[in-house]
């Protein structure tokens, strides 16, 4: 598995490398820094007068979930968050005419056993492709505050080409949107929503924990097995992630190999063009439809 740091490779070559399992680590860019600062501003305002990194020491998990259920959507739908992603992608060499992104998520990982479900879901090992992501999807992940190896996320590279028995055959993205997504804030102690999980024991080691500075980002294939690292630090981790697909790859069905995903539905309705926020052309989206979208409405961001 190749890890490229601050690579100046073209986006066309970079994507092909990502589809072969490579990770790209980017140094801070202006657009990415603006996105992180916007997230800092929103979470600091939401937790004020407490500091977001240590607010869990004073707040009940219920109160914390309530705060997150307001600030997370606020960040996701903030007009400046899309604008800064556009800036960031342009700075990092993506052709905005052909690059489509979904709205950024604000994630949290609290220390110890504090708030692990629902709105602050601690992700078990998974591939996004178990969750109806296309094989050309590229994940972008960035910390909002200084990151430590005790509270980041991890990739599990041995599973890049090793199938995992999993529950993806029971997952449909359109059904998830219709039934489960919006109830996240109610799941404070446990999360009973059905999500695709490994159905065999997973060897988490060797794992790759990437620690980049604020404004830095890493890019990896949606087909990589990855998870939230159990937070053994004393501070909460706040991070941003979003996903991209590139039109040529969507149309030509280029991407990582499918070795074990059996979900139905598609997230293709979520991506917005880098220039004008239009959805993918109908003919591109049609290649990924399997009929389940007519049972549940095709999602919109
Ligand atoms: Fe993921």
py3Dmol code that shows the C-alpha trace and the ligand (Angstrom):
import py3Dmol

protein = """\
ATOM      1  CA  UNK A   1       0.000   0.000   0.000  1.00  0.00           C
ATOM      2  CA  UNK A   2       1.470   3.353  -1.037  1.00  0.00           C
ATOM      3  CA  UNK A   3       1.188   6.477   1.087  1.00  0.00           C
ATOM      4  CA  UNK A   4       1.891   9.726  -0.761  1.00  0.00           C
ATOM      5  CA  UNK A   5       2.621  12.832   1.286  1.00  0.00           C
ATOM      6  CA  UNK A   6       2.144  16.238  -0.366  1.00  0.00           C
ATOM      7  CA  UNK A   7       2.214  14.591  -3.800  1.00  0.00           C
ATOM      8  CA  UNK A   8       1.958  16.799  -6.882  1.00  0.00           C
ATOM      9  CA  UNK A   9       0.584  13.941  -8.984  1.00  0.00           C
ATOM     10  CA  UNK A  10      -2.258  14.933 -11.359  1.00  0.00           C
ATOM     11  CA  UNK A  11      -5.751  14.193 -10.111  1.00  0.00           C
ATOM     12  CA  UNK A  12      -6.279  11.686 -12.956  1.00  0.00           C
ATOM     13  CA  UNK A  13      -3.237   9.641 -11.889  1.00  0.00           C
ATOM     14  CA  UNK A  14      -3.987  10.139  -8.205  1.00  0.00           C
ATOM     15  CA  UNK A  15      -7.467   8.632  -8.509  1.00  0.00           C
ATOM     16  CA  UNK A  16      -6.094   5.538 -10.245  1.00  0.00           C
ATOM     17  CA  UNK A  17      -3.633   5.122  -7.376  1.00  0.00           C
ATOM     18  CA  UNK A  18      -6.439   5.550  -4.835  1.00  0.00           C
ATOM     19  CA  UNK A  19      -8.436   2.821  -6.629  1.00  0.00           C
ATOM     20  CA  UNK A  20      -5.402   0.567  -6.156  1.00  0.00           C
ATOM     21  CA  UNK A  21      -5.443   1.241  -2.404  1.00  0.00           C
ATOM     22  CA  UNK A  22      -3.061   4.199  -2.042  1.00  0.00           C
ATOM     23  CA  UNK A  23      -3.552   6.943   0.535  1.00  0.00           C
ATOM     24  CA  UNK A  24      -2.747  10.584  -0.181  1.00  0.00           C
ATOM     25  CA  UNK A  25      -1.880  12.884   2.694  1.00  0.00           C
ATOM     26  CA  UNK A  26      -2.182  16.574   1.871  1.00  0.00           C
ATOM     27  CA  UNK A  27      -0.528  19.416   3.726  1.00  0.00           C
ATOM     28  CA  UNK A  28      -2.761  22.308   4.857  1.00  0.00           C
ATOM     29  CA  UNK A  29      -4.342  24.330   2.053  1.00  0.00           C
ATOM     30  CA  UNK A  30      -6.180  27.633   2.338  1.00  0.00           C
ATOM     31  CA  UNK A  31      -9.631  26.219   1.535  1.00  0.00           C
ATOM     32  CA  UNK A  32      -9.156  23.337   3.979  1.00  0.00           C
ATOM     33  CA  UNK A  33      -8.016  25.692   6.729  1.00  0.00           C
ATOM     34  CA  UNK A  34     -11.082  27.866   6.174  1.00  0.00           C
ATOM     35  CA  UNK A  35     -13.300  24.777   6.427  1.00  0.00           C
ATOM     36  CA  UNK A  36     -11.621  23.739   9.700  1.00  0.00           C
ATOM     37  CA  UNK A  37     -11.909  27.255  11.120  1.00  0.00           C
ATOM     38  CA  UNK A  38     -15.605  27.374  10.255  1.00  0.00           C
ATOM     39  CA  UNK A  39     -16.103  24.069  12.089  1.00  0.00           C
ATOM     40  CA  UNK A  40     -14.115  25.342  15.100  1.00  0.00           C
ATOM     41  CA  UNK A  41     -16.210  28.521  15.189  1.00  0.00           C
ATOM     42  CA  UNK A  42     -19.476  26.560  15.133  1.00  0.00           C
ATOM     43  CA  UNK A  43     -18.554  23.967  17.768  1.00  0.00           C
ATOM     44  CA  UNK A  44     -17.003  26.554  20.075  1.00  0.00           C
ATOM     45  CA  UNK A  45     -20.166  28.646  19.855  1.00  0.00           C
ATOM     46  CA  UNK A  46     -22.329  25.559  20.440  1.00  0.00           C
ATOM     47  CA  UNK A  47     -20.459  24.405  23.579  1.00  0.00           C
ATOM     48  CA  UNK A  48     -19.736  27.887  24.964  1.00  0.00           C
ATOM     49  CA  UNK A  49     -18.717  28.649  27.715  1.00  0.00           C
ATOM     50  CA  UNK A  50     -17.129  25.162  27.773  1.00  0.00           C
ATOM     51  CA  UNK A  51     -14.360  24.205  25.389  1.00  0.00           C
ATOM     52  CA  UNK A  52     -15.426  21.566  22.841  1.00  0.00           C
ATOM     53  CA  UNK A  53     -12.349  19.418  23.532  1.00  0.00           C
ATOM     54  CA  UNK A  54     -13.211  18.951  27.207  1.00  0.00           C
ATOM     55  CA  UNK A  55     -16.946  19.756  27.384  1.00  0.00           C
ATOM     56  CA  UNK A  56     -17.707  16.062  28.053  1.00  0.00           C
ATOM     57  CA  UNK A  57     -16.147  16.447  31.526  1.00  0.00           C
ATOM     58  CA  UNK A  58     -19.001  18.758  32.542  1.00  0.00           C
ATOM     59  CA  UNK A  59     -21.966  17.737  30.385  1.00  0.00           C
ATOM     60  CA  UNK A  60     -24.286  14.761  30.550  1.00  0.00           C
ATOM     61  CA  UNK A  61     -24.193  12.563  27.436  1.00  0.00           C
ATOM     62  CA  UNK A  62     -27.831  13.536  26.759  1.00  0.00           C
ATOM     63  CA  UNK A  63     -27.049  17.268  26.842  1.00  0.00           C
ATOM     64  CA  UNK A  64     -24.016  16.734  24.649  1.00  0.00           C
ATOM     65  CA  UNK A  65     -26.082  14.757  22.108  1.00  0.00           C
ATOM     66  CA  UNK A  66     -28.611  17.592  22.107  1.00  0.00           C
ATOM     67  CA  UNK A  67     -25.904  20.168  21.320  1.00  0.00           C
ATOM     68  CA  UNK A  68     -24.425  17.975  18.583  1.00  0.00           C
ATOM     69  CA  UNK A  69     -27.826  17.411  17.017  1.00  0.00           C
ATOM     70  CA  UNK A  70     -28.000  21.162  16.384  1.00  0.00           C
ATOM     71  CA  UNK A  71     -24.409  21.972  15.453  1.00  0.00           C
ATOM     72  CA  UNK A  72     -23.751  19.008  13.154  1.00  0.00           C
ATOM     73  CA  UNK A  73     -26.543  19.809  10.649  1.00  0.00           C
ATOM     74  CA  UNK A  74     -25.669  23.496  10.947  1.00  0.00           C
ATOM     75  CA  UNK A  75     -22.151  22.740   9.729  1.00  0.00           C
ATOM     76  CA  UNK A  76     -23.315  20.278   7.054  1.00  0.00           C
ATOM     77  CA  UNK A  77     -25.678  22.771   5.472  1.00  0.00           C
ATOM     78  CA  UNK A  78     -23.681  25.948   6.068  1.00  0.00           C
ATOM     79  CA  UNK A  79     -23.268  27.714   2.689  1.00  0.00           C
ATOM     80  CA  UNK A  80     -19.609  28.439   3.447  1.00  0.00           C
ATOM     81  CA  UNK A  81     -18.789  24.774   4.045  1.00  0.00           C
ATOM     82  CA  UNK A  82     -19.563  23.920   0.394  1.00  0.00           C
ATOM     83  CA  UNK A  83     -17.681  26.970  -0.812  1.00  0.00           C
ATOM     84  CA  UNK A  84     -14.560  26.012   1.149  1.00  0.00           C
ATOM     85  CA  UNK A  85     -14.673  22.439  -0.144  1.00  0.00           C
ATOM     86  CA  UNK A  86     -14.781  23.831  -3.669  1.00  0.00           C
ATOM     87  CA  UNK A  87     -11.715  25.970  -2.888  1.00  0.00           C
ATOM     88  CA  UNK A  88      -9.916  23.071  -1.288  1.00  0.00           C
ATOM     89  CA  UNK A  89     -10.569  20.653  -4.165  1.00  0.00           C
ATOM     90  CA  UNK A  90      -9.399  23.239  -6.683  1.00  0.00           C
ATOM     91  CA  UNK A  91      -6.204  23.877  -4.728  1.00  0.00           C
ATOM     92  CA  UNK A  92      -5.544  20.149  -4.601  1.00  0.00           C
ATOM     93  CA  UNK A  93      -5.758  19.788  -8.379  1.00  0.00           C
ATOM     94  CA  UNK A  94      -9.316  18.473  -8.927  1.00  0.00           C
ATOM     95  CA  UNK A  95     -11.175  19.599 -12.046  1.00  0.00           C
ATOM     96  CA  UNK A  96     -14.306  21.145 -10.531  1.00  0.00           C
ATOM     97  CA  UNK A  97     -16.265  20.667 -13.770  1.00  0.00           C
ATOM     98  CA  UNK A  98     -15.932  16.907 -13.339  1.00  0.00           C
ATOM     99  CA  UNK A  99     -15.554  16.490  -9.585  1.00  0.00           C
ATOM    100  CA  UNK A 100     -18.709  16.032  -7.531  1.00  0.00           C
ATOM    101  CA  UNK A 101     -18.722  16.133  -3.727  1.00  0.00           C
ATOM    102  CA  UNK A 102     -21.250  15.431  -1.032  1.00  0.00           C
ATOM    103  CA  UNK A 103     -21.897  17.711   1.940  1.00  0.00           C
ATOM    104  CA  UNK A 104     -19.233  17.484   4.649  1.00  0.00           C
ATOM    105  CA  UNK A 105     -19.993  15.653   7.906  1.00  0.00           C
ATOM    106  CA  UNK A 106     -18.794  16.829  11.275  1.00  0.00           C
ATOM    107  CA  UNK A 107     -17.772  13.829  13.391  1.00  0.00           C
ATOM    108  CA  UNK A 108     -16.854  13.427  17.015  1.00  0.00           C
ATOM    109  CA  UNK A 109     -15.037  10.733  18.959  1.00  0.00           C
ATOM    110  CA  UNK A 110     -15.333  11.151  22.722  1.00  0.00           C
ATOM    111  CA  UNK A 111     -12.851   9.717  25.225  1.00  0.00           C
ATOM    112  CA  UNK A 112     -13.610   6.380  26.879  1.00  0.00           C
ATOM    113  CA  UNK A 113     -17.195   5.203  26.868  1.00  0.00           C
ATOM    114  CA  UNK A 114     -18.786   8.637  26.732  1.00  0.00           C
ATOM    115  CA  UNK A 115     -21.397   8.942  23.940  1.00  0.00           C
ATOM    116  CA  UNK A 116     -20.548   6.336  21.324  1.00  0.00           C
ATOM    117  CA  UNK A 117     -23.828   5.941  19.484  1.00  0.00           C
ATOM    118  CA  UNK A 118     -26.352   7.863  17.394  1.00  0.00           C
ATOM    119  CA  UNK A 119     -25.205  11.422  16.751  1.00  0.00           C
ATOM    120  CA  UNK A 120     -21.630  10.539  17.829  1.00  0.00           C
ATOM    121  CA  UNK A 121     -21.514   7.069  16.309  1.00  0.00           C
ATOM    122  CA  UNK A 122     -18.141   5.360  16.802  1.00  0.00           C
ATOM    123  CA  UNK A 123     -17.681   3.540  13.539  1.00  0.00           C
ATOM    124  CA  UNK A 124     -16.905  -0.141  13.733  1.00  0.00           C
ATOM    125  CA  UNK A 125     -14.619  -1.453  10.949  1.00  0.00           C
ATOM    126  CA  UNK A 126     -16.449  -0.983   7.670  1.00  0.00           C
ATOM    127  CA  UNK A 127     -16.059  -0.135   4.032  1.00  0.00           C
ATOM    128  CA  UNK A 128     -18.207   2.741   2.756  1.00  0.00           C
ATOM    129  CA  UNK A 129     -18.972   0.492  -0.198  1.00  0.00           C
ATOM    130  CA  UNK A 130     -21.016  -1.673   2.222  1.00  0.00           C
ATOM    131  CA  UNK A 131     -23.178   1.445   2.615  1.00  0.00           C
ATOM    132  CA  UNK A 132     -24.110   1.822  -1.085  1.00  0.00           C
ATOM    133  CA  UNK A 133     -21.144   4.038  -2.000  1.00  0.00           C
ATOM    134  CA  UNK A 134     -19.907   3.500  -5.557  1.00  0.00           C
ATOM    135  CA  UNK A 135     -16.465   1.962  -6.084  1.00  0.00           C
ATOM    136  CA  UNK A 136     -15.186   5.209  -7.563  1.00  0.00           C
ATOM    137  CA  UNK A 137     -15.958   7.089  -4.350  1.00  0.00           C
ATOM    138  CA  UNK A 138     -12.994   8.741  -2.695  1.00  0.00           C
ATOM    139  CA  UNK A 139     -13.143   9.650   0.987  1.00  0.00           C
ATOM    140  CA  UNK A 140     -11.554  12.829   2.344  1.00  0.00           C
ATOM    141  CA  UNK A 141     -10.876  13.086   6.078  1.00  0.00           C
ATOM    142  CA  UNK A 142      -9.491  16.014   8.061  1.00  0.00           C
ATOM    143  CA  UNK A 143      -9.049  16.878  11.740  1.00  0.00           C
ATOM    144  CA  UNK A 144     -10.564  20.096  13.124  1.00  0.00           C
ATOM    145  CA  UNK A 145      -8.186  20.370  16.097  1.00  0.00           C
ATOM    146  CA  UNK A 146      -4.733  18.924  16.631  1.00  0.00           C
ATOM    147  CA  UNK A 147      -4.926  15.199  16.198  1.00  0.00           C
ATOM    148  CA  UNK A 148      -3.250  12.444  18.188  1.00  0.00           C
ATOM    149  CA  UNK A 149      -2.713   8.815  17.316  1.00  0.00           C
ATOM    150  CA  UNK A 150      -4.951   7.954  20.338  1.00  0.00           C
ATOM    151  CA  UNK A 151      -8.028   9.606  18.846  1.00  0.00           C
ATOM    152  CA  UNK A 152      -7.826   9.470  15.063  1.00  0.00           C
ATOM    153  CA  UNK A 153      -9.207   6.975  12.559  1.00  0.00           C
ATOM    154  CA  UNK A 154      -7.512   3.880  11.235  1.00  0.00           C
ATOM    155  CA  UNK A 155      -7.300   1.959   8.004  1.00  0.00           C
ATOM    156  CA  UNK A 156      -6.902  -1.816   8.086  1.00  0.00           C
ATOM    157  CA  UNK A 157      -4.826  -2.487   4.981  1.00  0.00           C
ATOM    158  CA  UNK A 158      -4.763  -6.301   5.130  1.00  0.00           C
ATOM    159  CA  UNK A 159      -8.416  -6.232   4.044  1.00  0.00           C
ATOM    160  CA  UNK A 160      -7.818  -4.171   0.916  1.00  0.00           C
ATOM    161  CA  UNK A 161      -7.823  -7.366  -1.106  1.00  0.00           C
ATOM    162  CA  UNK A 162      -9.127  -9.790   1.506  1.00  0.00           C
ATOM    163  CA  UNK A 163     -12.928 -10.199   1.574  1.00  0.00           C
ATOM    164  CA  UNK A 164     -14.738  -9.912   4.904  1.00  0.00           C
ATOM    165  CA  UNK A 165     -18.001 -11.707   5.619  1.00  0.00           C
ATOM    166  CA  UNK A 166     -20.374  -8.810   6.276  1.00  0.00           C
ATOM    167  CA  UNK A 167     -23.976  -7.697   6.517  1.00  0.00           C
ATOM    168  CA  UNK A 168     -24.058  -5.393   3.514  1.00  0.00           C
ATOM    169  CA  UNK A 169     -26.638  -7.519   1.679  1.00  0.00           C
ATOM    170  CA  UNK A 170     -29.234  -6.253   4.172  1.00  0.00           C
ATOM    171  CA  UNK A 171     -28.436  -2.587   3.564  1.00  0.00           C
ATOM    172  CA  UNK A 172     -30.139  -0.251   1.138  1.00  0.00           C
ATOM    173  CA  UNK A 173     -29.201   3.437   1.211  1.00  0.00           C
ATOM    174  CA  UNK A 174     -32.624   4.663   0.128  1.00  0.00           C
ATOM    175  CA  UNK A 175     -34.303   2.693   2.900  1.00  0.00           C
ATOM    176  CA  UNK A 176     -31.730   3.963   5.427  1.00  0.00           C
ATOM    177  CA  UNK A 177     -32.538   7.552   4.472  1.00  0.00           C
ATOM    178  CA  UNK A 178     -36.248   6.923   4.697  1.00  0.00           C
ATOM    179  CA  UNK A 179     -36.182   5.084   8.030  1.00  0.00           C
ATOM    180  CA  UNK A 180     -33.055   5.557  10.110  1.00  0.00           C
ATOM    181  CA  UNK A 181     -30.848   8.504   9.329  1.00  0.00           C
ATOM    182  CA  UNK A 182     -32.822  11.257  10.993  1.00  0.00           C
ATOM    183  CA  UNK A 183     -33.218   9.460  14.291  1.00  0.00           C
ATOM    184  CA  UNK A 184     -29.462   9.627  15.079  1.00  0.00           C
ATOM    185  CA  UNK A 185     -29.793  12.032  18.025  1.00  0.00           C
ATOM    186  CA  UNK A 186     -32.176   9.651  19.840  1.00  0.00           C
ATOM    187  CA  UNK A 187     -29.550   6.925  20.136  1.00  0.00           C
ATOM    188  CA  UNK A 188     -27.574   8.179  23.131  1.00  0.00           C
ATOM    189  CA  UNK A 189     -26.623   4.944  24.930  1.00  0.00           C
ATOM    190  CA  UNK A 190     -26.985   2.292  22.239  1.00  0.00           C
ATOM    191  CA  UNK A 191     -27.653   2.325  18.545  1.00  0.00           C
ATOM    192  CA  UNK A 192     -30.140  -0.211  17.290  1.00  0.00           C
ATOM    193  CA  UNK A 193     -30.152   1.011  13.712  1.00  0.00           C
ATOM    194  CA  UNK A 194     -29.163  -1.789  11.354  1.00  0.00           C
ATOM    195  CA  UNK A 195     -25.813  -1.101   9.782  1.00  0.00           C
ATOM    196  CA  UNK A 196     -23.536  -3.374   7.760  1.00  0.00           C
ATOM    197  CA  UNK A 197     -20.910  -4.911  10.045  1.00  0.00           C
ATOM    198  CA  UNK A 198     -18.206  -7.530   9.718  1.00  0.00           C
ATOM    199  CA  UNK A 199     -19.688 -10.962  10.426  1.00  0.00           C
ATOM    200  CA  UNK A 200     -16.370 -12.577  11.264  1.00  0.00           C
ATOM    201  CA  UNK A 201     -13.640 -11.527  13.671  1.00  0.00           C
ATOM    202  CA  UNK A 202     -11.406  -8.812  12.303  1.00  0.00           C
ATOM    203  CA  UNK A 203      -7.671  -8.515  12.825  1.00  0.00           C
ATOM    204  CA  UNK A 204      -7.351  -4.792  13.337  1.00  0.00           C
ATOM    205  CA  UNK A 205      -3.552  -4.987  13.240  1.00  0.00           C
ATOM    206  CA  UNK A 206      -1.725  -3.967  11.234  1.00  0.00           C
ATOM    207  CA  UNK A 207      -3.536  -0.677  11.123  1.00  0.00           C
ATOM    208  CA  UNK A 208      -2.548   2.662   9.673  1.00  0.00           C
ATOM    209  CA  UNK A 209      -3.295   5.663  11.861  1.00  0.00           C
ATOM    210  CA  UNK A 210      -2.684   8.886  10.007  1.00  0.00           C
ATOM    211  CA  UNK A 211      -1.995  12.024  11.985  1.00  0.00           C
ATOM    212  CA  UNK A 212      -1.962  15.193   9.932  1.00  0.00           C
ATOM    213  CA  UNK A 213      -2.073  18.855  11.001  1.00  0.00           C
ATOM    214  CA  UNK A 214      -5.226  20.988  11.051  1.00  0.00           C
ATOM    215  CA  UNK A 215      -5.949  22.010   7.438  1.00  0.00           C
ATOM    216  CA  UNK A 216      -4.312  18.817   6.204  1.00  0.00           C
ATOM    217  CA  UNK A 217      -6.405  16.039   4.733  1.00  0.00           C
ATOM    218  CA  UNK A 218      -6.164  12.484   3.603  1.00  0.00           C
ATOM    219  CA  UNK A 219      -7.770  10.796   0.703  1.00  0.00           C
ATOM    220  CA  UNK A 220      -8.509   7.087   0.424  1.00  0.00           C
ATOM    221  CA  UNK A 221     -10.795   4.721  -1.438  1.00  0.00           C
ATOM    222  CA  UNK A 222     -14.323   4.085  -0.123  1.00  0.00           C
ATOM    223  CA  UNK A 223     -13.462   0.388  -0.444  1.00  0.00           C
ATOM    224  CA  UNK A 224     -10.822   0.529   2.317  1.00  0.00           C
ATOM    225  CA  UNK A 225     -11.761  -1.078   5.627  1.00  0.00           C
ATOM    226  CA  UNK A 226     -11.554   1.697   8.231  1.00  0.00           C
ATOM    227  CA  UNK A 227     -12.770   2.454  11.747  1.00  0.00           C
ATOM    228  CA  UNK A 228     -12.879   4.988  14.547  1.00  0.00           C
ATOM    229  CA  UNK A 229      -9.880   4.459  16.850  1.00  0.00           C
ATOM    230  CA  UNK A 230     -11.073   3.983  20.469  1.00  0.00           C
ATOM    231  CA  UNK A 231     -10.319   7.379  21.965  1.00  0.00           C
ATOM    232  CA  UNK A 232      -7.837   6.761  24.786  1.00  0.00           C
ATOM    233  CA  UNK A 233      -6.812  10.413  25.006  1.00  0.00           C
ATOM    234  CA  UNK A 234      -8.501  12.849  27.386  1.00  0.00           C
ATOM    235  CA  UNK A 235      -9.917  15.093  24.676  1.00  0.00           C
ATOM    236  CA  UNK A 236     -12.658  14.782  22.101  1.00  0.00           C
ATOM    237  CA  UNK A 237     -11.687  14.381  18.481  1.00  0.00           C
ATOM    238  CA  UNK A 238     -13.581  16.526  15.984  1.00  0.00           C
ATOM    239  CA  UNK A 239     -13.149  15.770  12.313  1.00  0.00           C
ATOM    240  CA  UNK A 240     -14.643  16.503   8.924  1.00  0.00           C
ATOM    241  CA  UNK A 241     -15.149  14.033   6.157  1.00  0.00           C
ATOM    242  CA  UNK A 242     -16.693  14.269   2.740  1.00  0.00           C
ATOM    243  CA  UNK A 243     -16.654  12.200  -0.402  1.00  0.00           C
ATOM    244  CA  UNK A 244     -16.017  12.825  -4.085  1.00  0.00           C
ATOM    245  CA  UNK A 245     -16.651  11.060  -7.367  1.00  0.00           C
ATOM    246  CA  UNK A 246     -15.271  12.064 -10.750  1.00  0.00           C
ATOM    247  CA  UNK A 247     -17.593  12.121 -13.765  1.00  0.00           C
ATOM    248  CA  UNK A 248     -15.336  10.213 -16.208  1.00  0.00           C
ATOM    249  CA  UNK A 249     -14.864   7.433 -13.668  1.00  0.00           C
ATOM    250  CA  UNK A 250     -18.601   7.362 -12.922  1.00  0.00           C
ATOM    251  CA  UNK A 251     -19.457   7.078 -16.636  1.00  0.00           C
ATOM    252  CA  UNK A 252     -16.762   4.480 -17.348  1.00  0.00           C
ATOM    253  CA  UNK A 253     -17.401   2.543 -14.144  1.00  0.00           C
ATOM    254  CA  UNK A 254     -13.771   2.866 -13.084  1.00  0.00           C
ATOM    255  CA  UNK A 255     -12.939   2.400  -9.412  1.00  0.00           C
ATOM    256  CA  UNK A 256     -11.740  -0.035  -6.774  1.00  0.00           C
ATOM    257  CA  UNK A 257     -12.659  -3.705  -7.087  1.00  0.00           C
ATOM    258  CA  UNK A 258     -15.717  -5.069  -5.326  1.00  0.00           C
ATOM    259  CA  UNK A 259     -14.515  -7.984  -3.249  1.00  0.00           C
ATOM    260  CA  UNK A 260     -17.333  -8.346  -0.695  1.00  0.00           C
ATOM    261  CA  UNK A 261     -20.081  -5.690  -0.926  1.00  0.00           C
ATOM    262  CA  UNK A 262     -23.643  -6.812  -1.587  1.00  0.00           C
ATOM    263  CA  UNK A 263     -25.718  -3.754  -0.634  1.00  0.00           C
ATOM    264  CA  UNK A 264     -28.345  -2.238  -2.891  1.00  0.00           C
ATOM    265  CA  UNK A 265     -29.181   1.362  -3.712  1.00  0.00           C
ATOM    266  CA  UNK A 266     -26.666   4.078  -4.428  1.00  0.00           C
ATOM    267  CA  UNK A 267     -25.379   7.315  -2.944  1.00  0.00           C
ATOM    268  CA  UNK A 268     -25.027   8.793  -6.453  1.00  0.00           C
ATOM    269  CA  UNK A 269     -27.841  11.257  -5.746  1.00  0.00           C
ATOM    270  CA  UNK A 270     -25.746  12.928  -3.040  1.00  0.00           C
ATOM    271  CA  UNK A 271     -22.854  14.342  -5.047  1.00  0.00           C
ATOM    272  CA  UNK A 272     -22.828  17.946  -6.206  1.00  0.00           C
ATOM    273  CA  UNK A 273     -20.761  19.339  -9.050  1.00  0.00           C
ATOM    274  CA  UNK A 274     -17.746  21.359  -7.951  1.00  0.00           C
ATOM    275  CA  UNK A 275     -18.716  24.350 -10.095  1.00  0.00           C
ATOM    276  CA  UNK A 276     -22.444  24.888  -9.614  1.00  0.00           C
ATOM    277  CA  UNK A 277     -23.637  22.231  -7.134  1.00  0.00           C
ATOM    278  CA  UNK A 278     -25.755  20.426  -9.766  1.00  0.00           C
ATOM    279  CA  UNK A 279     -26.335  16.690  -9.308  1.00  0.00           C
ATOM    280  CA  UNK A 280     -24.732  14.141 -11.637  1.00  0.00           C
ATOM    281  CA  UNK A 281     -26.302  13.946 -15.105  1.00  0.00           C
ATOM    282  CA  UNK A 282     -29.264  11.560 -15.258  1.00  0.00           C
ATOM    283  CA  UNK A 283     -27.459   9.180 -17.662  1.00  0.00           C
ATOM    284  CA  UNK A 284     -24.534   8.886 -15.240  1.00  0.00           C
ATOM    285  CA  UNK A 285     -26.773   8.225 -12.262  1.00  0.00           C
ATOM    286  CA  UNK A 286     -28.846   5.720 -14.233  1.00  0.00           C
ATOM    287  CA  UNK A 287     -25.827   3.392 -14.498  1.00  0.00           C
ATOM    288  CA  UNK A 288     -25.984   2.849 -10.733  1.00  0.00           C
ATOM    289  CA  UNK A 289     -29.718   2.486 -10.189  1.00  0.00           C
ATOM    290  CA  UNK A 290     -31.038  -0.966  -9.369  1.00  0.00           C
ATOM    291  CA  UNK A 291     -34.733  -0.263  -9.002  1.00  0.00           C
ATOM    292  CA  UNK A 292     -34.717   0.152  -5.219  1.00  0.00           C
ATOM    293  CA  UNK A 293     -34.784   3.929  -5.672  1.00  0.00           C
ATOM    294  CA  UNK A 294     -38.339   3.667  -6.952  1.00  0.00           C
ATOM    295  CA  UNK A 295     -39.406   2.048  -3.680  1.00  0.00           C
ATOM    296  CA  UNK A 296     -37.755   4.749  -1.583  1.00  0.00           C
ATOM    297  CA  UNK A 297     -37.162   8.221  -3.078  1.00  0.00           C
ATOM    298  CA  UNK A 298     -33.633   8.831  -4.426  1.00  0.00           C
ATOM    299  CA  UNK A 299     -31.836  10.790  -1.740  1.00  0.00           C
ATOM    300  CA  UNK A 300     -31.044  14.452  -2.018  1.00  0.00           C
ATOM    301  CA  UNK A 301     -28.300  16.132   0.001  1.00  0.00           C
TER     302      UNK A 301
END
"""
ligand_1 = """\
1
LIG
Fe -16.583 5.332 6.543
"""
view = py3Dmol.view(width=600, height=400)
view.addModel(protein, "pdb")
view.setStyle({"model": 0}, {"cartoon": {"style": "trace"}})
view.addModel(ligand_1, "xyz")
view.setStyle({"model": 1}, {"stick": {}})
view.zoomTo()
view.show()
